[in-house]
Amino acid sequence: MAIANVLLVDDEVPFIETMTKRLTKRDLEVYGANDGNEALKKLGQHRSVEVVILDVKMPGMDGIETLKEIKKTYPLVEVIMLTGHATVESAIEGMKFGAFDYLMKPCDMDILMKKVNEAAEKKRLHENKIVEARIKEITSRRV
């Protein structure tokens, strides 16, 4: 079983291909998307995705816009922003809109794996809390 289900979003196809191979070797289930619109479609198709690794600089819908849409539609999905063009401003903006973390390209695979695992765990904890709250609500009505 995969450690986590990940959606990798980047406009550079060779980057997605290389990262998919590297992440799959580390027991992740990886889906790829080349832009923000495709990312949103893939999230709709693959409800098991827990973590999105999202490039900041993309043509069309950029990473920050994509992040906002992901958080609006799939609020529990965690997003790790990834960029080769890091600026303090875009890092702050990403975190302000709900990004789990922000990493520089090229990033160390061990650090990326640690962040992916932490993000997936955070999503699972939120889902469990929601389930527990619903169970509590249902069982309290019966009294």
C-alpha positions as CSV (number, residue, x, y, z in Angstrom):
1,M,0.0,0.0,0.0
2,A,1.2,3.5,-0.8
3,I,2.4,5.7,2.0
4,A,0.4,8.6,0.5
5,N,-1.4,9.6,-2.6
6,V,0.2,12.7,-4.3
7,L,-0.7,15.0,-7.1
8,L,2.3,16.6,-8.7
9,V,1.5,19.8,-10.6
10,D,4.2,21.4,-12.8
11,D,4.3,22.8,-16.4
12,E,7.6,21.1,-17.0
13,V,6.8,17.6,-18.3
14,P,10.4,16.1,-17.8
15,F,10.2,17.3,-14.1
16,I,6.9,15.5,-13.6
17,E,8.3,12.3,-15.2
18,T,11.5,12.3,-13.1
19,M,9.7,13.2,-9.9
20,T,7.0,10.6,-10.5
21,K,9.7,7.9,-10.8
22,R,11.5,9.0,-7.7
23,L,8.4,9.3,-5.6
24,T,6.9,6.0,-6.8
25,K,10.1,4.3,-5.7
26,R,9.4,5.6,-2.3
27,D,6.0,4.0,-2.1
28,L,3.9,7.0,-3.1
29,E,0.9,6.8,-5.4
30,V,1.6,9.7,-7.8
31,Y,-0.6,11.4,-10.3
32,G,0.6,14.2,-12.6
33,A,-0.9,17.4,-14.0
34,N,0.6,20.1,-16.2
35,D,-1.4,23.1,-15.1
36,G,-3.9,24.3,-12.5
37,N,-7.0,23.4,-14.5
38,E,-5.8,19.8,-15.0
39,A,-4.9,19.6,-11.3
40,L,-8.4,20.5,-10.3
41,K,-9.8,17.9,-12.8
42,K,-7.4,15.2,-11.4
43,L,-8.5,16.0,-7.8
44,G,-12.1,15.4,-8.8
45,Q,-11.1,12.1,-10.5
46,H,-8.8,10.8,-7.7
47,R,-10.5,11.5,-4.4
48,S,-7.7,9.6,-2.6
49,V,-5.2,12.4,-3.2
50,E,-4.0,13.6,0.1
51,V,-1.1,16.0,-0.8
52,V,-0.6,18.2,-3.8
53,I,3.0,19.2,-4.7
54,L,2.4,22.4,-6.6
55,D,4.8,24.5,-8.7
56,V,4.3,28.3,-8.1
57,K,5.3,29.6,-11.6
58,M,3.1,28.1,-14.3
59,P,1.5,29.7,-17.4
60,G,-2.2,30.4,-17.2
61,M,-3.5,29.7,-13.7
62,D,-0.4,30.1,-11.5
63,G,0.4,28.1,-8.3
64,I,-1.2,30.7,-5.9
65,E,-4.4,30.8,-7.9
66,T,-4.4,26.9,-8.1
67,L,-3.8,26.7,-4.4
68,K,-6.8,29.0,-3.7
69,E,-9.1,26.8,-5.9
70,I,-7.8,23.6,-4.3
71,K,-8.5,25.0,-0.8
72,K,-11.9,26.2,-1.8
73,T,-13.1,22.9,-3.3
74,Y,-11.0,20.4,-1.4
75,P,-10.2,22.1,1.9
76,L,-8.6,19.0,3.6
77,V,-6.1,18.4,0.8
78,E,-2.7,19.6,1.9
79,V,-0.5,21.6,-0.6
80,I,3.2,21.8,-0.7
81,M,4.4,24.7,-2.8
82,L,7.5,24.1,-4.9
83,T,9.5,26.6,-6.9
84,G,12.8,27.4,-8.5
85,H,11.9,31.1,-8.3
86,A,11.4,31.5,-4.6
87,T,10.6,34.9,-3.2
88,V,9.7,35.6,0.3
89,E,6.5,37.3,-0.9
90,S,5.2,34.2,-2.8
91,A,6.2,32.0,0.2
92,I,4.2,34.2,2.6
93,E,1.3,34.5,0.1
94,G,1.2,30.7,-0.3
95,M,1.2,30.1,3.5
96,K,-1.5,32.8,3.9
97,F,-3.8,30.9,1.5
98,G,-3.3,27.6,3.3
99,A,-0.2,25.9,1.9
100,F,1.2,23.3,4.2
101,D,4.8,24.3,3.4
102,Y,7.1,25.8,0.8
103,L,10.2,24.2,-0.7
104,M,12.8,25.3,-3.2
105,K,13.5,23.4,-6.5
106,P,15.5,21.3,-6.7
107,C,14.6,20.0,-3.3
108,D,16.2,17.2,-1.3
109,M,14.1,14.1,-1.7
110,D,14.4,13.2,2.0
111,I,13.0,16.6,3.0
112,L,10.2,16.4,0.4
113,M,9.3,12.9,1.6
114,K,9.2,14.2,5.2
115,K,6.9,17.1,4.3
116,V,4.7,14.8,2.2
117,N,4.3,12.4,5.1
118,E,3.6,15.2,7.6
119,A,1.0,16.7,5.2
120,A,-0.7,13.4,4.6
121,E,-0.8,12.7,8.4
122,K,-2.3,16.2,9.0
123,K,-5.1,15.5,6.4
124,R,-5.8,12.1,8.0
125,L,-6.1,13.6,11.5
126,H,-8.5,16.3,10.2
127,E,-10.6,13.6,8.5
128,N,-10.7,11.5,11.7
129,K,-11.8,14.5,13.8
130,I,-14.6,15.1,11.3
131,V,-15.7,11.5,11.5
132,E,-15.6,11.5,15.3
133,A,-17.6,14.7,15.4
134,R,-20.3,13.2,13.1
135,I,-20.5,10.0,15.2
136,K,-20.8,12.1,18.4
137,E,-23.6,14.2,16.7
138,I,-25.5,11.1,15.5
139,T,-25.2,9.2,18.8
140,S,-26.2,12.3,20.9
141,R,-29.5,12.6,19.0
142,R,-30.5,9.1,20.1
143,V,-30.4,10.0,23.8
